[in-house]
Amino acid sequence: MSNINDLLNFHVSHFALSNAAQKIIPVTLKNQNDFKIDKLDRLTEKLGASTFDLKMDNLISQVFRKFKTINSTNIESFSKRELRTLTYTLKHSENSLTPIFYDQYELACALKMLESNWRDSYLFGLIYCLLTSWEEKDTESFTILSDFILNKLYTYEGSRSTLLGFKSNLRFFNPENGDVILGTELALRNKSISDSAKYLSLPNSWIAFPYFSKVIIAYYEKKKDELSEIIDHFENVLPLYRNASRDKRVISKLINQANQPSFFSYQDRIKNLAFDLIGDPENLGAWSPFVNFTERERAELLNGRRILNEWITKQFINVFFNVCINDERRKRFWLKYASKISTFKVYGPKSTKMELRKDDRISKVIESRYVTVLSNREISAFILYIGNYMIIEFSNDGFACCAYKLNSSNMPKLSARLNSVEDLRNSALPPAVESDSKYYYFNEEGRLFHKGEWEPRFDNWLTKKALQ
């Protein structure tokens, strides 16, 4: 009986096919690729980045522990390889032992060891330590290390192109304003911020170091009128080389700038960058300033968080009152108060969550701001926090808006997963606004009904109670 190969007249040797596959790339093309790779390797060597690669990472722990056990009588016991490793060990710590950098005596001892057996290659590790310590310029250790490095570079007489480049660019390593000078020069020369490390013949990954934080800020300040180009650069570079303090400084400046009407079109891009680099502004911990932030930086960050939250709130109001209830009047009303809403949550069924997630404007916010209930009934609740109040709008036309004072015994408990959105209602609450033939009375909490010309009643109650 004929097999399928015979029927199709398809006879191929597996060995021959395997052999042919290995030769699918022509030898000439392979040689060209090898040549280009070799050229790139040589270019990297010429630029100097490879000189910063420490291939002896396993030695760092050994050298650190050995250094911690030495005394002034046996400092000569380190080999040249161990001394080079020592330069990368200054900020290392383990077993609760203090890093060498933070002990002035130990740092002085380490530099003395390097000086007595000096090799120019030690500068690479020392510069590594200097740039990772740049935000600690107020410390005595930083001054000691900086003075040592600048003196070595100033007196350097060798021929290594990277070190000669450092020597000719000593202004960039000035602790006073070297980082600002570099950022300004890059901007004036219309260089991409992604070139900032390469500009100093340093590895690209070093952009994450504290030194480049102020470089990037200075670059931004010089080119902030070209916001579209700035955002392009930051979207390409910042997520690749993360630095929390730098990201908070940069993002807060972008948000504050984009809050102007002329930059409205950039808000979504900046919002997305802020979520990727910092997170939801509802997370106070993620948006808290670092201890070394200046008062201005603290104010910019806190204001940036407030503005970002307002952008998100406006977008969520727009989407919620279109998708969940399609009520233009309620949407317009709450948009007026977006800047007063400190935070918000949405409770509803899983199906509504999936529907809201389709909108790109709020897709990044859904996970942190939407809470699913067990019931599949298509009713959602928009919980707004204004002043000392929790105010809940429901997607069902028949549900009144409920206003609860925070910590009130009437306020629904949100600690456990809710069975239904209806658990957020309290029909025993009195009307928030009551009236007789002459006067209006405003209760501390209660229900607000969307009947007739309801907006003035809501405005008056919010003004007299929630916004006090």
Salt bridges, closest charged atoms under 4 A:
ASP6 OD1 - HIS11 NE2 3.43
ASP34 OD2 - LYS30 NZ 3.23
ASP38 OD2 - ARG42 NE 3.04
GLU82 OE1 - LYS66 NZ 3.04
GLU94 OE2 - ARG65 NH1 3.10
GLU94 OE1 - HIS92 NE2 2.74
GLU106 OE1 - LYS68 NZ 2.71
GLU115 OE2 - LYS152 NZ 2.85
GLU135 OE2 - ARG249 NH1 2.82
GLU136 OE2 - LYS91 NZ 3.32
GLU157 OE2 - LYS167 NZ 3.95
ASP179 OD2 - LYS137 NZ 3.98
GLU185 OE1 - ARG171 NH2 3.16
GLU185 OE2 - ARG189 NE 3.87
ASP195 OD1 - LYS198 NZ 3.66
GLU221 OE1 - LYS224 NZ 3.24
GLU221 OE2 - LYS253 NZ 2.94
GLU226 OE1 - LYS223 NZ 3.22
GLU229 OE2 - LYS223 NZ 3.71
GLU229 OE2 - HIS233 NE2 3.39
ASP232 OD1 - ARG269 NH2 2.64
GLU235 OE1 - ARG269 NH2 2.77
ASP247 OD2 - ARG242 NE 3.81
ASP247 OD1 - ARG246 NH2 2.76
ASP268 OD1 - LYS271 NZ 3.72
ASP276 OD1 - LYS364 NZ 3.11
ASP280 OD1 - ARG369 NH2 2.72
GLU282 OE1 - LYS345 NZ 3.67
GLU282 OE1 - ARG369 NE 3.61
GLU297 OE2 - ARG249 NE 2.90
GLU300 OE2 - LYS253 NZ 3.23
GLU300 OE2 - ARG296 NE 3.33
GLU310 OE1 - ARG306 NH1 3.65
GLU310 OE2 - LYS314 NZ 3.29
ASP327 OD2 - ARG330 NE 3.20
GLU328 OE1 - LYS331 NZ 3.29
GLU355 OE1 - LYS358 NZ 3.32
ASP359 OD2 - ARG361 NH2 2.80
GLU367 OE1 - LYS353 NZ 3.46
GLU367 OE2 - ARG357 NH2 2.13
GLU393 OE1 - ARG330 NH1 2.60
GLU393 OE2 - HIS450 NE2 3.03
ASP397 OD1 - ARG330 NH2 3.77
GLU422 OE2 - ARG377 NH1 2.06
GLU444 OE1 - LYS405 NZ 3.03
GLU444 OE2 - LYS465 NZ 2.67
GLU455 OE1 - ARG329 NH2 2.83
ASP459 OD1 - LYS336 NZ 3.33
